[in-house]
Every structure is written in structure tokens, then in C-alpha cells.
């Protein structure tokens, strides 16, 4: 996987920037969580379309996530799936406590 920054940030624009990968991870985890839950419940979920936009303002990072469930689901099932995707592991990591340990290795 190649990560880069746009030329406006002194990059070569050879790939997504790290924050775009982070947004993609949230979108992928959201879709997979919905798929696995619906499969376990035997609900007719055919697909999940997730769009994540990320904005950064000073020390605040905002993920704007839009989720569309495709399939013959009733309103209660759609609402439950929306609750469930808020518990996907990436969502939990982003909204929970995070610690990053860094060490120099030779």
C-alpha cells in the first residue's frame, strides 16, 4: 500500500494520505460489521454503501459517515443495523481511549 500527500503538501500524490486510509478503514469496518450481523440474523441485507468524509479543524477530527443498507429490510432492521455499526472495532478505537507506544529499533 502506498501512502502519500498531495503536491500541495510537498507530496507526490502517489496514493491516499494517511487520513484517507483511516477513513477507508472506518468505512470498511462499518460495511463488514453490518454484513456479519445481518448474516447472523438471516436478514436480507444485499449490500452496504458507506461514504466517509473526514475534516480536520485545529485539534478536532470529524468523520462524517453516511450509511445506506441495500435489501428488503424493514425500518426496525435498518435502525438496528445503524446501531450495530457504531460498535465496529475501528469506530470503537477511534472514539475510545487510544495510546500509541513508539520505540526506536535498530
C-alpha positions in Angstrom: 0.0 0.0 0.0 1.4 3.4 -1.0 0.6 6.4 1.1 1.4 9.9 0.0 0.4 13.5 0.4 -0.9 15.8 -2.4 1.6 18.0 -4.1 0.2 21.0 -2.2 1.6 19.3 0.9 5.0 18.6 -0.7 4.0 15.1 -1.6 3.9 13.4 -5.0 0.2 12.4 -4.9 1.1 8.8 -5.5 -1.6 7.4 -3.2 -4.1 8.2 -0.5 -2.9 10.1 2.5 -2.9 8.5 5.9 -6.1 10.1 7.0 -7.8 8.8 3.8 -6.7 5.3 4.8 -8.1 5.9 8.3 -11.5 7.0 6.8 -11.4 3.9 4.5 -10.8 1.7 7.5 -13.8 3.1 9.2 -15.9 2.6 6.1 -14.7 -1.0 5.5 -15.3 -1.9 9.2 -18.8 -0.4 9.1 -19.8 -2.4 6.0 -18.3 -5.7 7.3 -19.9 -5.3 10.7 -23.3 -4.8 9.1 -22.8 -7.8 6.7 -21.8 -10.1 9.5 -24.6 -9.1 11.8 -27.3 -9.3 9.1 -25.9 -12.7 8.1 -26.1 -14.0 11.7 -29.7 -12.7 12.0 -30.6 -14.0 8.5 -31.7 -10.6 7.4 -32.0 -9.8 3.6 -29.1 -7.3 3.5 -27.7 -7.4 0.0 -25.1 -4.6 0.2 -24.0 -1.7 2.4 -22.8 1.5 0.9 -20.6 3.6 3.2 -19.3 7.0 2.5 -16.9 8.7 4.9 -15.7 12.3 4.7 -13.1 13.5 7.0 -12.4 17.1 8.0 -9.8 18.4 10.4 -10.2 21.7 12.3 -7.4 22.5 14.6 -7.4 19.7 17.2 -10.7 18.2 16.1 -11.1 15.4 13.5 -14.6 14.8 12.2 -15.7 11.7 10.4 -18.9 12.3 8.5 -20.2 8.7 7.8 -23.2 8.1 5.6 -24.6 4.5 5.5 -27.0 3.0 3.1 -28.3 -0.5 3.5 -29.5 -2.2 0.4 -32.0 -5.0 0.6 -35.6 -5.8 1.6 -35.1 -4.6 5.2 -37.8 -3.1 7.4 -37.3 0.2 9.2 -36.6 -1.6 12.6 -33.9 -3.7 10.9 -32.3 -0.6 9.3 -32.2 1.2 12.6 -30.7 -1.8 14.4 -28.0 -2.2 11.8 -27.2 1.5 12.2 -26.8 1.0 16.0 -24.7 -2.1 15.4 -22.2 -0.4 13.0 -21.4 2.1 15.7 -19.8 -0.8 17.6 -17.5 -1.9 14.8 -13.9 -2.2 16.1 -12.5 0.7 14.2 -15.3 3.0 15.4 -14.6 1.9 18.9 -10.9 2.5 18.5 -11.5 6.0 17.1 -13.9 7.0 19.8 -12.3 5.2 22.7 -9.1 5.8 24.6 -6.0 5.4 22.4 -2.4 5.0 23.4 0.5 4.9 20.9 3.7 3.4 22.1 6.7 4.3 19.9 10.2 2.9 20.1 13.3 3.3 18.0 14.6 0.0 16.7 17.9 -0.8 15.0 
